[in-house]
Amino acid sequence: MKNKLRTFVLLQVMVLMWSCDTALEEYYRQPDWLKGNAWEVLESKGNFTLFLSAVEKSSFRDLVQGKGIVTVMAPDDGAFNAYLKEKGYSGIDAIPAVELEKLVAYHLVYYSFSKAAFEDYKPDGTDSENDLRGIYYKFRTKSRDDNSVWNDQAFEGKQRKVIHKERFLPVFSHYLFESLKIDAEANYTYFFPSSEWTGEQGFNVSNASVNEYAIVTDNGYVYTLNKVIEPLETVYNALRKQSDYSMFVEAYDRFASYIYDADATTAYGNGDSLYVRSHGSELPAIASEWTNTASGVDYTQLSALSRRANNVFAPDNQAMQAFFNTYWSAYYSDLSKVNFLPLMALLANHVHSGDVVFPEMIEKGQVKSPMGTLVSFNRSDAKLRRMCVNGTVYGLNKLLTPPVFTQVTSPLYRNPSYTMLLDMCISSDFINPLLSDQVKFTLFLPTDEMIETNTTLEGRQIKYVNTNANLYGAQTIQIEGDLGLEDMKVNQKKSIAGNHIATRVIMQRNDTTVYATMNPFNYLYSIGSKVYSSALYNTGDQQKAPEFTAVGTYPNGKAYQLSGESASALVPETNQLKNMITSVASPADFEYFKALVAAASIDKTAPPYNFLLGERFIVLVPSNAAVLQGFAQGKVPFSPASKVADFLKPYFINVSASGLIDYPFAGTGVDTELVSFGRNSKGEIVKFRLLDKGKNLVLIDAKGKEHRISTILPRIYADGAAYIIDSLPDVE
């Protein structure tokens, strides 16, 4: 009985175990919708033997066979045979190992991308506010070149080992062209004339059409293609391989720089420092596979990596030489000698870093250079057309002349004698305003020698320092500081540069012209063959005033060169009128007025002249004769101080309260109310009327009497202007 019971129990256990095995097998059984890994899927199709053979000979077999997530772009055997025939290879084995590795890797996209993800990739997440569908068109692949060695010309040819990042693969979705509002077929085939646009309901992958979309595998997706995807090169390499563009490439390389890559050095350096080759912060990094070099090479910056393209519109050697002959040959022996700043202007007018640029966008006037100028040419003008891993190349048989070479700025960009003024104008953001056709400018151009030898700002010497002639950015303008030379500040550059740019003529009489400058309430006086800034005019030193001779006439103005053995540049006046009134260096016609100021002690308050409240002012200085006459007539008090102060305050005019945007000059039709800082006996603010009589200005007082202002060219200081008035006005 016991044996029968034991046998029954054993049978029950066996049945139970069999039932459990069956359940586990069912639980872990591969779902019907999974077809295996990418390798197995392609192998089962039977017509991808050449691609799989190539994968097998590369280092990526394990990845394709399931040892990682990957999206595989697989050309069929027909596509691969066509590729081998075109390249002259007898078979897969004939492809050099390095090239084969690069080729296979370019068909392997990081991560797993569905059809919808390729069509409208959103690196910032599906909630991204960007409504330009398809605009993120580049995807990171496994393909990269071996490290290369370059000679850093800025540092005596020191060798730099450069790491090359993985290539990005362009996927041209129908959404991309719809977002850009351009024709898909015409713009796609412009760069891929041997390919057919078939992406109306999906996308083309670089030069290939997709036969089958998004075949699901257990390690990603497979897309089958009608062509082998040829690995794209950088914009730099695409141009470098074309001898017709060597002058452009050599000019671009003068700005070459090397950014140390700490992460790459740790991961791949093997004891060597690794660098990314760039071209500074102002030109696109056309030699870098990745398009976020300026802000640091970082694979997490997917928005920049997937969207940004460096588009270059490169003139050929013939066009470059013609430009050199026209604009630079009088000053430089060859292109390699041209200063960095004008060369940068030329190059910057031939690049656009932003969205990928198609020809229809150019013809519609939608593309601008970093200088803000329109990139304009017909698509047929490009004899070289390349879609690149980091942008596009348009090789032109013409040069896009930057407007800085044709407008009034032209001498600054042509003649190296004006390098310091050019630097100051660029730092001050004056260049773009100077290109306007709405203003007729007059430029007065001091040479570098004049600035360094004869010019000071607030008594401080100015020097041009070039610590490395081969390194862009090693050139600085310096000024004497408390501890020696220091870099000139932008506001200092702006004050000097702005004073050499006349924006309009205020008044012209005989051989005298008054110009307004870029600096508010700063003027230039040209008298005969000489020109004066306020600082030079106030000194009365004729030797320091430069002569000016015409350099050229341009669509938006004229330019003159300044000269003179002891002449100074047209620096602004930095002295305060408040200080000059009582200074020992004050003009002789201030003498009696200065005595009244001292008697009133208004220069001794804290701060001095505190009633001015820090406002810009005009002071109407009674002539010495007028003060003497008024004193004799009992109109001018000499004590007590408070009474003298009350007498003087109406002679100080509040520029802002009077609504003046310029100091007044005779011959300009002035007819305006002047609001003073003084009050009459009723406590009312004293006001006058200023009237232009043609030859001179007159002040009309409270009683309607006219008082001649003898000053034609006022003395102008940092805080105000002084005019001599021939008689004493009544304030009530």
C-alpha positions in Angstrom: 0.0 0.0 0.0 2.8 2.3 0.9 4.7 1.5 -2.3 1.5 2.3 -4.4 1.1 5.6 -2.6 4.8 6.5 -3.1 4.4 5.7 -6.8 1.3 7.9 -7.2 3.0 10.8 -5.5 6.0 10.5 -7.7 3.8 10.5 -10.8 2.0 13.6 -9.7 5.3 15.4 -9.1 6.5 14.5 -12.6 3.3 15.7 -14.2 3.6 19.0 -12.2 7.3 19.5 -13.3 6.4 18.8 -16.9 3.6 21.4 -16.7 6.0 24.0 -15.2 8.6 23.5 -17.9 5.9 23.9 -20.5 4.7 27.2 -18.9 8.3 28.6 -18.6 9.0 27.8 -22.3 5.8 29.5 -23.3 6.7 32.5 -21.1 10.2 33.0 -22.5 9.3 32.1 -26.1 10.4 34.8 -28.5 7.3 36.9 -29.7 6.3 36.3 -33.3 6.9 40.1 -34.1 10.6 39.8 -33.2 12.5 38.5 -36.2 15.9 38.2 -34.5 18.8 40.7 -34.4 19.7 42.9 -37.3 22.2 40.4 -38.7 19.6 37.6 -38.6 17.0 39.7 -40.2 19.2 40.7 -43.1 20.6 37.2 -43.4 17.1 35.8 -43.7 16.3 38.2 -46.5 19.1 36.6 -48.6 20.0 39.7 -50.7 22.3 41.5 -48.2 25.3 39.1 -48.4 27.8 41.7 -49.5 26.8 44.1 -46.8 27.0 41.4 -44.1 30.3 40.3 -45.5 31.6 43.9 -45.1 30.2 44.0 -41.6 32.0 40.7 -40.8 35.3 42.1 -41.9 34.8 45.2 -39.8 34.8 45.6 -36.0 31.0 45.9 -35.8 29.9 42.3 -36.3 29.0 41.8 -32.6 27.0 45.0 -32.6 24.9 44.1 -35.6 24.5 40.6 -34.1 22.8 42.0 -31.0 25.5 43.1 -28.7 24.1 46.6 -28.6 21.3 48.8 -29.8 21.8 50.2 -33.3 19.9 51.4 -36.3 21.2 49.7 -39.4 21.1 51.3 -42.9 21.6 48.2 -45.2 22.2 48.5 -48.9 21.2 45.4 -50.8 23.5 43.3 -53.0 22.5 45.2 -56.1 23.5 48.5 -54.5 26.7 47.1 -53.2 27.7 45.6 -56.6 27.1 49.0 -58.2 29.3 50.6 -55.6 32.1 48.2 -56.1 32.0 48.7 -59.8 31.9 52.5 -59.5 35.0 52.4 -57.2 36.8 49.8 -59.2 36.9 47.2 -56.5 36.8 43.5 -57.5 35.0 42.6 -54.3 34.7 43.3 -50.6 38.2 42.0 -50.0 39.6 44.6 -52.3 38.4 47.5 -50.2 41.3 48.8 -47.9 40.6 47.8 -44.3 40.5 51.4 -43.0 38.1 52.5 -45.7 35.9 49.5 -45.2 35.7 50.2 -41.5 34.7 53.8 -42.2 32.1 52.7 -44.8 30.4 50.1 -42.7 30.3 52.4 -39.6 28.6 55.1 -41.6 25.6 52.7 -42.0 25.3 52.2 -38.3 23.4 54.9 -36.4 23.6 55.3 -32.7 20.5 54.2 -30.8 17.2 53.0 -32.2 15.2 55.3 -34.5 11.7 54.6 -35.8 10.5 56.0 -39.1 8.6 58.8 -37.2 11.7 59.6 -35.2 13.8 60.1 -38.3 11.1 62.1 -40.0 10.7 64.6 -37.2 13.5 64.2 -34.6 13.1 66.2 -31.5 16.4 66.1 -29.5 14.9 68.3 -26.7 11.9 66.0 -26.2 8.5 65.6 -27.8 7.2 68.7 -25.9 9.8 70.9 -27.7 8.3 74.2 -28.9 10.2 74.1 -32.2 7.6 73.8 -34.9 10.0 73.4 -37.8 9.5 69.7 -38.4 12.4 67.7 -39.8 14.9 70.5 -39.1 17.0 68.2 -36.9 18.3 66.3 -39.8 21.7 64.8 -38.7 22.2 61.6 -36.8 25.4 60.3 -35.1 27.0 57.2 -36.7 29.8 54.9 -35.7 32.1 56.2 -38.5 35.2 58.3 -37.7 38.6 58.8 -39.1 41.8 57.9 -37.3 43.6 60.7 -35.4 45.7 63.0 -37.5 48.7 65.2 -36.8 48.8 68.9 -37.7 51.4 71.6 -37.4 50.2 74.5 -35.4 51.5 77.5 -37.4 50.6 79.9 -34.7 53.1 78.2 -32.4 56.2 77.6 -34.6 54.7 74.5 -36.2 54.2 72.6 -33.0 52.6 69.3 -33.7 49.0 68.8 -32.5 47.3 65.4 -32.5 43.7 65.9 -33.7 40.9 63.6 -32.8 38.2 63.1 -35.4 34.7 62.7 -34.0 32.0 60.4 -35.4 30.4 61.4 -38.6 26.7 62.5 -38.6 24.5 61.1 -41.3 22.0 63.5 -43.0 18.4 62.2 -43.2 16.3 64.4 -45.5 12.7 64.2 -44.4 9.8 65.5 -46.5 9.0 67.6 -43.4 12.4 69.4 -43.6 11.6 70.7 -47.1 8.0 71.5 -46.1 9.3 73.5 -43.0 11.7 75.4 -45.2 9.0 76.0 -47.8 11.2 74.8 -50.7 10.9 72.2 -53.4 12.2 68.9 -52.1 13.2 67.2 -55.3 15.0 70.1 -56.9 16.9 71.0 -53.7 17.8 67.4 -52.8 19.1 66.5 -56.3 21.1 69.7 -56.5 23.5 68.0 -54.1 22.8 64.4 -55.1 22.4 64.6 -58.9 22.9 60.8 -59.3 20.2 60.0 -56.8 16.4 60.2 -57.0 14.2 61.9 -54.5 11.8 59.3 -53.1 11.0 60.8 -49.7 7.5 62.1 -50.3 6.1 59.9 -47.6 9.3 59.5 -45.6 12.9 60.5 -46.3 16.1 59.9 -48.2 19.3 58.9 -46.3 22.1 61.0 -47.7 22.6 59.8 -51.3 20.3 56.7 -50.9 16.6 56.0 -51.1 14.8 53.8 -48.6 13.3 50.6 -49.9 11.9 49.3 -46.6 11.3 51.4 -43.5 11.9 50.5 -39.9 12.1 46.7 -39.8 11.9 45.9 -36.1 14.8 43.8 -34.7 15.5 42.7 -31.2 18.4 45.3 -31.1 16.9 48.2 -33.0 15.7 48.8 -36.5 16.8 48.0 -40.0 16.3 50.2 -43.1 17.1 48.8 -46.5 18.6 51.1 -49.1 19.0 51.2 -52.9 22.6 52.7 -52.6 25.6 52.3 -50.5 25.9 55.5 -48.4 29.2 57.2 -49.2 30.8 58.6 -46.0 30.6 62.4 -46.2 33.6 64.6 -45.4 33.9 67.8 -43.5 33.4 71.1 -45.4 37.1 71.7 -44.8 38.2 68.4 -46.4 35.8 68.8 -49.3 37.4 72.2 -50.1 41.0 71.1 -49.3 40.8 68.3 -51.9 39.9 70.8 -54.6 43.0 72.7 -55.8 40.8 75.5 -57.3 40.0 76.6 -53.8 43.4 76.5 -52.2 43.6 80.3 -51.7 40.4 80.3 -49.7 41.5 77.3 -47.6 44.9 78.8 -46.9 43.3 82.1 -45.9 40.9 80.2 -43.6 43.8 78.3 -42.1 45.4 81.4 -40.9 42.7 81.3 -38.2 43.2 77.7 -37.3 43.2 76.9 -33.6 43.3 73.7 -31.6 40.9 73.1 -28.7 42.2 70.7 -26.1 39.7 67.8 -25.6 40.2 66.4 -22.1 37.6 63.6 -22.4 39.1 62.4 -25.7 42.6 62.6 -24.2 41.6 60.4 -21.3 39.7 57.9 -23.4 41.8 57.7 -26.6 45.0 59.6 -26.1 47.3 56.8 -25.0 49.5 59.3 -23.3 49.1 62.0 -26.0 47.1 65.2 -25.7 44.2 65.3 -28.2 42.7 68.4 -29.8 39.8 69.4 -31.9 40.8 71.5 -34.9 38.8 74.6 -35.1 39.1 78.1 -36.7 38.5 80.4 -33.8 35.2 81.6 -32.3 34.2 84.0 -35.2 34.4 81.5 -38.1 32.5 78.3 -38.3 34.6 75.2 -37.4 34.5 73.7 -40.8 37.3 71.2 -40.0 35.3 69.6 -37.1 32.9 66.8 -37.8 30.7 68.1 -35.0 29.0 71.5 -35.2 29.1 72.6 -31.6 32.8 73.2 -31.3 32.5 76.9 -30.3 30.7 76.0 -27.1 32.7 72.9 -26.4 32.7 69.5 -28.0 30.0 67.7 -26.2 27.9 64.8 -27.6 25.0 65.7 -25.2 24.4 69.0 -27.1 22.1 67.2 -29.5 20.2 70.3 -30.7 23.4 71.9 -32.1 24.8 68.6 -33.4 21.6 67.6 -35.1 20.5 70.9 -36.6 23.4 73.3 -37.1 25.2 73.3 -40.4 28.3 75.2 -41.4 27.6 76.5 -45.0 30.5 77.9 -47.0 30.2 79.8 -50.2 33.9 79.5 -51.4 35.3 81.7 -54.2 37.8 79.9 -56.4 41.4 81.0 -56.8 40.7 83.2 -59.8 38.1 85.1 -57.9 40.3 85.4 -54.8 43.2 86.7 -56.8 41.1 89.3 -58.6 39.8 90.6 -55.3 43.3 90.8 -53.9 44.5 92.7 -57.0 41.6 95.2 -56.6 41.7 95.9 -52.9 45.0 94.8 -51.4 47.8 94.6 -53.9 48.7 98.3 -53.3 49.5 97.5 -49.6 50.4 93.8 -49.4 52.7 91.5 -51.4 50.4 88.5 -51.3 47.3 87.2 -49.5 49.3 85.6 -46.7 50.4 89.0 -45.5 46.9 90.6 -45.2 46.1 91.6 -41.6 43.7 89.4 -39.7 40.8 91.9 -39.3 40.2 92.6 -43.0 40.8 89.0 -43.9 38.2 88.0 -41.4 35.8 90.3 -43.0 36.3 88.7 -46.4 36.0 85.1 -45.1 33.0 85.9 -42.8 31.1 87.1 -45.8 31.3 83.6 -47.3 29.9 81.5 -44.5 26.6 81.0 -42.7 26.3 78.9 -39.6 22.8 77.9 -38.8 20.2 75.7 -40.6 21.4 73.7 -43.6 21.3 76.0 -46.7 19.7 74.8 -50.0 20.0 76.8 -53.2 16.4 77.9 -53.3 16.9 79.6 -49.9 19.7 81.6 -51.4 17.7 82.6 -54.4 14.8 83.7 -52.2 17.2 86.0 -50.2 16.9 84.1 -47.0 20.6 83.6 -46.2 22.8 86.2 -44.6 26.5 86.2 -43.6 27.6 86.9 -40.0 28.1 90.5 -41.1 24.4 90.7 -41.9 24.9 91.0 -45.6 22.7 89.0 -48.0 24.4 85.9 -49.6 23.3 86.2 -53.2 24.1 84.1 -56.3 22.4 81.9 -58.8 22.5 78.2 -58.1 24.2 77.7 -61.5 27.1 79.9 -60.2 28.3 77.0 -58.0 30.6 74.7 -59.9 31.3 72.7 -56.8 28.4 71.4 -54.7 28.8 69.2 -51.7 26.6 68.0 -48.9 29.1 67.5 -46.0 29.0 65.9 -42.6 29.0 69.3 -41.0 27.4 71.5 -43.5 27.4 72.4 -47.2 29.9 73.7 -49.8 29.1 75.9 -52.7 32.2 76.4 -54.8 31.8 79.7 -56.7 33.5 81.2 -59.7 32.8 84.6 -58.2 33.5 86.4 -54.9 30.8 87.9 -52.7 32.4 91.3 -52.1 31.7 92.4 -48.5 30.2 95.9 -48.3 32.9 97.0 -45.9 35.2 97.2 -49.0 32.8 99.3 -51.1 31.3 101.7 -48.5 33.0 104.5 -46.6 34.7 101.9 -44.4 36.8 100.7 -47.5 40.1 102.4 -46.5 40.0 100.8 -43.0 39.8 97.4 -44.6 42.3 98.0 -47.4 45.1 100.1 -45.9 47.0 98.5 -42.9 48.0 102.0 -41.8 44.6 102.3 -40.2 44.6 99.0 -38.2 44.2 100.7 -34.8 41.1 102.7 -35.9 39.7 99.6 -37.5 40.1 97.6 -34.3 38.4 100.4 -32.4 35.5 100.6 -34.8 34.9 96.8 -34.6 35.1 96.8 -30.8 32.7 99.7 -30.7 30.1 98.0 -33.0 30.4 100.9 -35.4 31.0 98.9 -38.6 27.4 97.9 -39.3 26.1 101.5 -38.8 28.8 102.7 -41.2 27.4 100.5 -43.9 24.1 102.3 -43.9 23.0 104.2 -47.1 20.7 106.4 -45.0 23.6 108.6 -43.8 26.4 110.4 -45.6 29.4 109.8 -43.4 32.7 111.6 -43.3 35.6 109.5 -41.9 38.8 111.1 -40.7 41.5 108.5 -40.6 44.5 108.8 -38.3 47.4 106.4 -39.1 48.7 104.0 -36.5 51.9 106.0 -36.3 49.9 109.2 -35.5 48.0 107.4 -32.7 51.1 105.8 -31.2 53.5 108.8 -31.5 51.4 111.9 -31.0 48.1 111.0 -29.4 47.1 110.6 -25.8 43.8 109.9 -24.1 43.6 111.7 -20.7 47.3 112.1 -20.9 48.0 108.4 -21.4 50.0 106.9 -24.2 48.4 104.4 -26.6 50.2 101.5 -28.1 49.5 98.6 -30.6 50.9 95.4 -29.2 51.3 92.3 -31.4 52.6 89.4 -29.3 52.2 86.7 -32.0 51.9 87.8 -35.7 50.6 84.3 -36.6 47.9 84.1 -34.0 44.6 85.8 -34.4 43.6 87.6 -31.2 47.2 88.2 -30.1 46.9 91.8 -31.4 45.7 94.3 -28.8 45.5 98.1 -28.3 46.9 99.0 -25.0 46.9 102.2 -23.0 49.0 103.4 -20.1 47.5 102.4 -16.7 48.5 102.9 -13.2 50.8 99.8 -13.3 51.9 100.1 -16.9 50.3 99.2 -20.2 46.8 97.6 -20.0 44.3 96.5 -22.6 42.2 99.5 -23.8 38.6 99.3 -22.6 35.7 99.3 -25.1 34.4 102.6 -23.8 37.8 104.2 -24.4 38.0 102.7 -27.9 34.5 104.0 -28.6 35.3 107.5 -27.5 38.2 107.7 -29.9 36.7 105.9 -32.8 33.4 107.7 -32.6 35.2 111.1 -32.7 36.6 110.3 -36.1 33.2 109.5 -37.6 31.2 112.5 -38.7 27.5 111.7 -39.2 26.3 115.0 -40.5 27.2 118.6 -41.2 25.8 120.9 -38.6 27.0 124.2 -40.0 29.1 125.4 -42.9 30.5 128.9 -43.4 33.3 130.0 -45.7 36.2 127.6 -44.9 34.7 126.4 -41.6 32.5 123.3 -41.2 31.0 121.8 -38.1 30.4 118.1 -38.0 28.4 116.0 -35.5 30.1 112.7 -34.6 29.0 109.3 -33.5 29.7 110.5 -29.9 26.7 112.6 -28.7 27.6 116.3 -28.1 31.0 115.8 -29.6 31.9 117.8 -32.7 34.7 118.4 -35.2 35.6 121.7 -36.6 37.3 121.8 -40.0 39.0 125.2 -40.6 40.8 125.6 -43.8 43.0 122.5 -44.3 43.0 121.5 -40.7 40.4 119.7 -38.5 40.0 120.0 -34.8 38.3 117.9 -32.1 37.0 119.8 -29.1 40.1 118.8 -27.2 42.4 120.1 -29.9 40.4 123.3 -30.4 40.3 124.1 -26.7 44.1 123.9 -26.4 44.6 126.3 -29.3 47.8 124.4 -30.3 47.9 124.7 -34.1 50.7 122.1 -34.4 48.6 119.4 -32.8 45.7 119.9 -35.3 46.1 117.5 -38.3 45.6 118.4 -41.9 43.2 116.3 -43.9 43.4 115.1 -47.5 40.8 113.1 -49.5 41.2 109.4 -49.7 38.1 108.5 -51.6 34.4 109.1 -52.2 32.0 106.2 -51.6 28.2 105.6 -52.0 27.6 106.6 -48.4 30.3 109.2 -47.7 33.8 110.4 -47.9 37.1 109.5 -46.2 40.1 111.7 -45.4 43.5 110.8 -44.1 44.9 112.9 -41.2 48.6 114.0 -41.3 51.0 116.3 -39.7 54.4 115.8 -38.2 53.3 116.7 -34.6 49.6 116.2 -35.2 47.3 114.2 -32.9 44.3 112.1 -33.7 41.0 113.7 -33.0 40.6 112.5 -29.4 37.5 113.7 -27.5 37.7 116.3 -24.7 37.8 114.6 -21.4 38.2 117.7 -19.2 35.1 118.9 -17.3 33.9 122.4 -18.0 33.1 122.8 -14.3 36.8 122.4 -13.6 38.0 124.5 -16.5 35.9 127.6 -15.5 38.2 128.2 -12.5 41.3 126.5 -13.8 44.5 128.5 -14.3 44.4 127.1 -17.8 41.0 128.6 -18.5 40.7 131.0 -21.5 41.4 134.7 -21.0 37.9 135.6 -21.9 36.7 133.6 -18.8 38.8 135.9 -16.4 36.1 138.1 -14.8 33.4 135.4 -14.9 35.9 133.1 -13.1 36.3 135.7 -10.4 32.5 135.8 -9.9 32.4 132.0 -9.6 35.0 132.1 -7.0 33.1 134.9 -5.1 30.0 132.7 -5.2 31.8 129.6 -4.1 29.6 127.5 -6.3 32.7 125.5 -7.2 33.3 124.7 -3.6 30.0 122.9 -2.9 29.9 119.1 -2.5 29.8 118.1 -5.3 31.0 121.3 -7.1 28.2 123.2 -8.8 25.7 121.0 -7.0 22.8 123.0 -8.4 23.5 121.4 -11.8 22.4 118.1 -10.5 24.9 116.3 -12.7 23.1 117.5 -15.9 24.8 118.5 -19.1 24.8 122.3 -19.4 25.7 125.3 -21.4 27.3 128.2 -19.6 26.7 131.7 -21.1 29.9 133.5 -20.1 29.6 137.3 -20.1 32.5 138.9 -21.8 35.1 140.6 -19.5 33.8 144.0 -20.8 30.2 143.1 -20.0 31.1 142.1 -16.4 33.0 145.3 -15.8 30.2 147.4 -17.2 27.6 145.5 -15.2 29.7 145.9 -12.1 30.0 149.7 -12.7 26.2 149.9 -13.2 25.5 147.9 -10.0 24.1 145.0 -11.8 26.8 142.6 -10.7 27.1 141.7 -7.1 30.4 140.7 -5.6 29.1 139.6 -2.2 27.7 137.9 -0.3 28.4 134.6 -1.9 24.8 133.5 -1.9 23.7 136.7 -3.8 26.5 136.2 -6.3 25.4 132.5 -6.7 21.8 133.6 -7.4 23.1 136.1 -10.0 25.2 133.4 -11.8 22.8 130.5 -11.9 20.6 131.8 -14.8 23.8 131.8 -16.9 23.8 128.0 -16.6 21.4 126.4 -19.1 19.9 122.9 -18.6 20.5 121.1 -21.9 18.0 118.3 -21.2 15.3 120.6 -19.9 15.7 122.8 -22.9 15.1 119.9 -25.2 18.5 120.3 -27.0 19.9 117.3 -28.9 22.9 119.3 -30.1 24.7 122.3 -28.9 23.4 125.3 -30.9 25.4 126.8 -33.8 24.8 130.0 -35.8 23.4 129.3 -39.3 21.4 126.3 -38.3 18.0 128.0 -37.9 17.9 127.7 -34.1 14.8 129.2 -32.5 14.2 127.6 -29.1 13.6 128.2 -25.4 16.5 127.8 -23.0 15.7 126.7 -19.5 18.3 127.8 -16.9 19.2 126.5 -13.5 18.4 130.0 -12.0 15.3 131.5 -10.5 14.1 135.1 -10.5 12.9 137.0 -7.4 9.5 135.4 -7.7 11.0 132.0 -7.5 10.2 131.2 -11.1 12.7 129.4 -13.3 14.5 131.8 -15.6 14.1 131.1 -19.3 15.5 132.8 -22.4 14.8 132.5 -26.1 17.7 131.6 -28.4 17.4 132.8 -31.9 19.6 132.3 -35.0 20.4 135.6 -36.8 22.4 133.9 -39.5 25.8 135.3 -38.7 25.5 134.8 -35.0 23.1 133.6 -32.2 21.3 136.1 -30.0 19.7 135.6 -26.6 16.4 137.3 -25.9 15.9 138.0 -22.2 12.8 138.5 -20.0 12.4 142.1 -21.3 12.7 141.1 -24.9 16.1 142.6 -25.4 18.6 140.8 -27.7 22.1 140.0 -26.5 24.6 138.9 -29.1 26.5 135.6 -28.6 29.8 136.3 -30.1 30.9 132.7 -30.1 30.7 131.0 -33.5 32.6 127.8 -32.4 31.9 127.1 -28.7 34.4 125.5 -26.4 33.0 122.1 -25.7 34.0 119.9 -22.8 32.9 116.5 -21.4 30.0 117.9 -19.4 29.1 121.1 -21.2 29.8 123.9 -23.6 30.8 127.6 -23.1 29.5 130.5 -25.2 30.6 134.2 -24.8 27.7 136.6 -24.5 28.4 140.4 -25.1 26.0 141.8 -22.5 24.1 140.9 -19.4 20.5 139.7 -19.9 17.7 140.6 -17.6 16.0 137.7 -15.8 12.7 139.5 -15.0 
